[in-house]
């Protein structure tokens, strides 16, 4: 069972104190955050001039596709002959963040009708399962595709009644909220894997 909004809020207060602010997320390879503070006001940053898109992992010889080298077994939640559902190896700020990938090196838009149908069915099942977890209000389904050429669909469960964490910034909150308890996270992964395996494939969480 995922933590309640009250439990998450208490965990944040324990980390930063009443009225305290969480630390900003660790910077990554992209300088793409759209906001900055100017004279104490949060405003959109100045947009850099156009430039060539950087090569994605799997698009260039010097940037091989990590998904094609296989997911560590301990990170696999569920799989079958075609698809792998994985996590990032540790709890994060949100109840659950999972990635669904095909085993074949294909991007979204390159699926044939059968693969697209499978992807849709698995995605629909995952949303139902994740939204059925206690204390999870919504499961956001995301596809960006700027970092890797191998299709990877995100499934992001957000905490019910924690209404400051809502909408498109939900995934950004995942980077700044303190991680939840590992035993709770693993219990939810187990529940998701077991329920998804009802339609086939193998549960590993």
C-alpha positions in Angstrom: 0.0 0.0 0.0 1.5 3.3 -1.1 1.9 6.0 1.6 -1.0 8.3 2.3 -0.8 12.1 1.6 -0.4 12.6 5.3 2.5 10.2 5.5 4.3 11.8 2.5 3.8 15.2 4.0 5.2 14.1 7.4 8.2 12.6 5.6 8.8 15.9 3.9 8.6 17.8 7.1 11.0 15.4 8.7 13.5 16.0 5.9 13.3 19.8 5.8 11.3 21.0 8.9 8.1 23.1 9.0 8.1 25.7 6.3 11.3 24.4 4.8 12.0 23.9 1.2 13.2 20.7 -0.5 16.6 20.8 -2.3 16.5 21.4 -6.0 16.9 18.3 -8.2 20.4 17.3 -9.2 21.3 18.7 -12.5 21.4 16.3 -15.4 22.9 16.4 -18.9 20.1 18.7 -20.2 19.9 22.4 -19.6 16.1 22.4 -20.3 14.4 23.7 -17.1 12.0 26.4 -18.3 11.9 28.6 -15.2 14.3 30.9 -13.4 14.1 33.5 -10.6 14.6 37.1 -11.7 14.3 39.8 -8.9 12.5 37.3 -6.7 9.9 36.4 -9.4 9.7 33.0 -11.2 9.6 33.7 -14.9 10.3 31.7 -18.1 14.0 31.6 -18.9 15.4 33.1 -22.0 15.1 30.5 -24.8 18.4 29.5 -26.2 18.8 29.9 -30.0 18.1 27.0 -32.3 20.7 24.2 -32.7 20.9 20.7 -33.9 19.2 18.1 -31.8 21.7 16.0 -29.8 21.9 12.3 -30.9 19.9 10.0 -28.7 21.2 6.9 -27.1 20.8 4.2 -29.8 20.9 6.7 -32.7 24.7 7.0 -33.0 27.6 4.6 -32.8 29.2 6.5 -29.9 25.9 6.5 -28.0 24.8 2.8 -27.9 21.3 1.8 -26.7 21.4 0.8 -23.0 18.1 -1.0 -23.3 19.5 -3.3 -26.0 22.1 -4.5 -23.5 19.4 -5.7 -21.2 17.9 -4.6 -17.9 19.5 -5.8 -14.7 17.4 -8.7 -13.4 16.8 -7.0 -10.1 15.2 -4.1 -11.9 12.6 -6.1 -13.8 9.1 -6.0 -12.5 7.4 -8.1 -15.2 8.3 -9.4 -18.6 7.2 -11.6 -21.4 8.8 -12.6 -24.8 8.2 -9.1 -26.2 8.0 -6.5 -23.4 9.9 -5.6 -20.2 8.5 -3.5 -17.3 11.2 -2.1 -15.1 12.0 0.2 -12.3 15.1 2.4 -11.5 16.4 0.2 -8.7 15.3 2.3 -5.7 12.3 4.2 -4.4 11.8 7.8 -5.4 9.5 10.6 -4.3 6.4 9.3 -5.9 4.7 6.0 -5.1 5.7 4.3 -8.3 7.6 5.1 -11.5 7.9 2.4 -14.1 9.2 2.1 -17.7 7.7 -0.3 -20.3 10.0 -1.2 -23.2 9.9 -3.6 -26.1 12.7 -6.1 -26.3 13.3 -5.2 -30.0 15.0 -1.9 -30.8 12.0 0.1 -32.0 10.8 3.5 -31.3 7.1 4.5 -30.8 5.8 5.0 -34.4 7.8 2.0 -35.6 5.5 -0.6 -34.0 3.5 -2.8 -36.3 -0.2 -3.1 -35.6 0.3 -6.2 -33.4 3.0 -4.5 -31.3 0.9 -1.4 -31.0 -2.1 -3.4 -29.9 0.0 -5.2 -27.3 1.4 -1.9 -26.1 -2.1 -0.4 -25.7 -3.4 -3.4 -23.9 -0.5 -3.6 -21.4 -0.7 0.2 -20.9 -4.4 0.1 -20.2 -3.9 -2.8 -17.7 -1.1 -1.0 -16.0 -3.1 2.2 -15.5 -5.9 0.2 -14.0 -3.6 -1.7 -11.7 -1.6 1.4 -10.5 -4.7 3.5 -10.0 -6.1 0.5 -8.0 -3.3 0.8 -5.4 -4.3 2.2 -2.0 -3.4 5.9 -1.8 -2.7 6.4 -5.5 -5.0 8.8 -7.3 -3.8 8.8 -10.8 -1.3 7.1 -13.1 0.2 9.4 -15.7 1.4 7.8 -18.9 4.3 9.6 -20.6 6.4 9.3 -23.7 9.2 11.8 -24.3 11.7 10.1 -26.6 14.4 12.8 -26.6 17.0 10.8 -24.6 16.8 7.4 -26.2 15.8 5.9 -29.5 14.4 2.7 -27.9 10.7 3.1 -27.1 10.2 3.6 -23.4 6.8 4.5 -21.9 6.6 5.9 -18.3 3.9 5.0 -15.9 3.9 7.5 -13.0 1.6 6.9 -10.0 0.9 10.0 -7.9 -0.2 10.2 -4.3 -4.0 10.7 -3.7 -4.9 14.0 -1.9 -1.4 15.4 -2.1 -2.8 18.1 -4.4 0.4 20.2 -4.6 1.8 17.3 -6.7 -0.5 17.2 -9.7 -0.6 17.5 -13.4 2.4 17.8 -15.7 4.9 18.8 -13.0 4.3 15.5 -11.2 7.4 13.9 -12.7 9.5 16.9 -11.6 8.3 16.5 -8.1 9.6 12.9 -8.2 13.2 14.3 -8.4 12.8 16.5 -5.3 10.5 14.6 -2.9 12.5 12.5 -0.4 12.3 8.7 -1.3 9.6 6.7 0.4 10.1 3.6 2.4 11.6 0.7 0.4 9.3 -2.0 1.9 6.2 -0.1 0.9 7.6 0.5 -2.6 8.5 -3.2 -3.0 5.1 -4.3 -1.8 3.4 -2.1 -4.5 5.8 -3.4 -7.2 4.9 -7.0 -6.2 1.2 -6.2 -6.4 1.6 -4.6 -9.8 3.7 -7.5 -11.2 1.3 -10.2 -9.8 -1.8 -8.5 -11.3 -0.2 -7.9 -14.6 0.9 -11.5 -14.8 -2.8 -12.5 -14.7 -2.8 -11.8 -18.5 0.5 -13.6 -19.1 4.2 -13.0 -18.7 6.1 -13.5 -15.5 6.1 -11.4 -12.3 9.5 -10.7 -10.9 9.1 -8.0 -8.3 
